[in-house]
């Protein structure tokens, strides 16, 4: 008698774990549409309830030159911030065409109007990957750019201390000394970036920028803060602040307020936090009411200049469509 063996059919492969792939795929395809919509929504939120204040300033005949100067100064600050990022990208990663790099930067830059810092990173990862930049390099550039911006902002900020806090603010020279140490020994910035990555439970950057590249990034970032502060100075002088005293207060106050507010990632572009810090500085040279108007006007001017510069850059760097092939018969 032949022994009978019981066989069981092989279980069918489970497909349940693959089910989430479809929603992820749809989300990936929808991201190019959702991201611009979110940016426009964030910009609208930043300009909400500010039309009356802006109109009151523009309707003054003598305010137009100051407003134009403020817009131009902040536009220059935006371009210098792009130069900082591009310096780090060219130093760390493969060569990327200027048009492509500009498009990557301003797409992620306008993403700061969306709550949370993740949107700018995602935009850089997606577009950088399409341009041939490895993800570790994109993350390293993003992290180093953030560290350079915050460090230089905290270093420029104490310029306003003698007029805002007084002699007790001597300890605020420490951020400037730290930034100077980083300029002398740029390799220390990589250690700082590695520590920040570990705190965020991320892998430390594997690539390193050259000392020359880091110094150039520190210089352009410092220039960006100085230009940004000039826009606040123009607005403050427009409302009656003494020009000589207001210059260090505005340059230092703007750098310190913006750098500190940029760390509040739950707010679009530090909305609210920057204004509160600006008021503390501006009240040293203006009454409370005028200082409030300058802080509000600063937000409007910054938003307009950033949208104009970013929008123009994106339009100028649109991918060029290839010309359709011509029919040989038409040539004859």
Secondary structure, DSSP 8 states (H G I E B T S, - for coil): ---------------GGGTHHHHHHHHHHHHHHHHHHHHHHHHHHHHTT-HHHHHHHHTSGGGHHHHHHHHHHHHHHHHHHHHHHHHHHHHHS----HHHHHHHHHHHHHGGGSSSTHHHHHHHHHHHHHTT--HHHHHHHHHHHHHHHHHHHHHHHGGGHHHHT-GGGGGGHHHHHHHHHHHH-THHHHHHHHHHHHHTT---------HHHHHHHHHHHHHHHHHHHHHHHHHHHHTT--HHHHHHHHHHHHHHHHHHHTT-TTSGGGTTHHHHHHHHHHTTTS-HHHHHHHHHHHHHHHHHHHHHHHHHHHHHT----------HHHH-
